[in-house]
């Protein structure tokens, strides 16, 4: 996978205007990687709140991490 901590250090040399054009919400590239993702333990806690046989909708950033946690921890839950 990508070592985002190394990538972030390298981005320090890029012009700020270029980063802002790429990251229009000013959230991902300009923040430490640890702030960009919900911890797996928190995702597992959220998935545990879904009733047996219920549905889980991931409205996150598109990485699919929450759906992966739901699929692995709660096979009885449908992921929308």
C-alpha positions, 0 to 999 in steps of 0.5 A: 500500500501507499505509505501516506506519512512518507507521501505527506512529507514529500508534498511539503515541496509542492506549491500550496496552490497545486495542492488546493486545486487537487484537494478542493475540500482542503481536507486530505492532503493538508492534514496528517494521514491519521486524521483522514480515516476513522479508526477500525475500532470505531468502525467496528463499534458503529457496525455493532449497532446495526440490528441483526439482519439489518442494513449498513450504508457507508457514506464515507469517502469511497475507500470501502473501509467501513464496508470491509469491517461490516462484511468481516464482522457482521456477515448477517448485515447487508451493506448498501 
